[in-house]
């Protein structure tokens, strides 16, 4: 059995249980209106489809460039969905009574560069296998432009998480769990960005790097990172919390010495 098929099986073993866990969370919490769960569901689904195509019989004779092109496209789709899921998670714990309140329309707007990024990177990836230098150059330019959009969304996401994490002590316990998951996701996603950016800005070229780094590099720096972020966020959302289930929106708890209206208690 080829190495890439073994890695594909590992990816299936990782993502199928996490996909079921996400579905369980949606049913248990009745999170129909919380879009982050649907984004996380499709992150898992994209990885499962990618791994299933990899492990399917008859793929051994597939051209290397075709395999790399498909892998790049599906991984970029998964990244786009993951970024949108984390932005949506911030939207759910955003507190309108907080001095650091983030406007929900602004958070929703950040989905736009994510979508533009995935469109540009997909179009660029389709040009990379071309035998014409002009098309390859155009593909690399579009791919880099797409990843600039992804990087912009990531940096904004980091800034927003830092802003909300500054009020960690004043958050309900369930919101603290979510913030912890988001804070841990930041360095994991950073490693994912470094993987692709290093592959892009080397003399060998993006497509060749995906081949030379082989399936092990992608498993460690793409699949494992994605499954860790999805699983961490899902598990922290399932941890029982005394205030979970209240119909009130996100609210800040008073610090010691303060009353609920923010005034100092006697």
PyMOL commands that set and color helices and strands:
alter all, ss='L'
color gray80, all
select helices_A, chain A and resi 3-29+35-55+59-61+64-93+104-128+133-165+168-170+173-200+206-212+214-238
alter helices_A, ss='H'
color red, helices_A
deselect
rebuild
show_as cartoon
